[in-house]
Amino acid sequence: MTITVSTDGSALGNPNGPMGWAWADHEPAAGGKPGHEHAGDCDAGGATNGTNQIGELCAVLEALRAHPGSEDLVIETDSQYAINCSTKWVQGWKRNGWKTADKKPVKNADLWQLLDSAQSTHQIDWRWVKGHAGHEFNERADALANRGVETALAGR
């Protein structure tokens, strides 16, 4: 079985403004089915301080946490950052002690270490989708991520 999830992050005042994240299953009412260890078919959250990149990473991390089984995952995202880091750069960062090729600390290394661990149980097919272009599930994840920002702001 393959599970398809769209993810998105959002930030206001980027960097260091309120940040939101979200994921949405493509299968309606997926929660509780094998591989879906969550209620409903989406989740969102936020924080009072973050960046758009952190929002994108949190969205993927929370999607992986909500789908902890060994099922193959398709993760659709409008974040080239999340895709490239996950598919091209993370292995080199690990070999270099979480440093870039320039020997500088990897930005968001704490999140990348969590993501690297969470990704290890899945075969992931990363798919880039153009953001704000009418893609149903990207639009849904975007709206949920923006709601995560609003929730973070309300909780100040």
Number of C-alpha atoms within 10 A of each C-alpha: 9 13 17 18 24 29 34 33 33 28 27 18 12 14 14 13 16 26 34 35 35 33 34 28 23 16 11 10 13 19 18 12 10 12 19 22 15 17 13 14 18 23 21 26 23 27 21 20 19 20 21 23 22 23 27 27 26 27 30 27 24 19 27 22 16 19 23 17 15 13 17 17 22 18 22 23 27 20 20 15 13 19 19 12 14 17 13 10 13 21 13 14 20 16 10 15 11 21 17 17 12 7 11 10 14 18 13 12 15 10 14 23 15 13 20 15 12 18 18 10 15 16 13 18 15 18 14 15 17 13 14 11 9 11 12 12 21 25 18 20 27 26 19 25 29 25 20 27 28 19 19 18 17 9 10 8
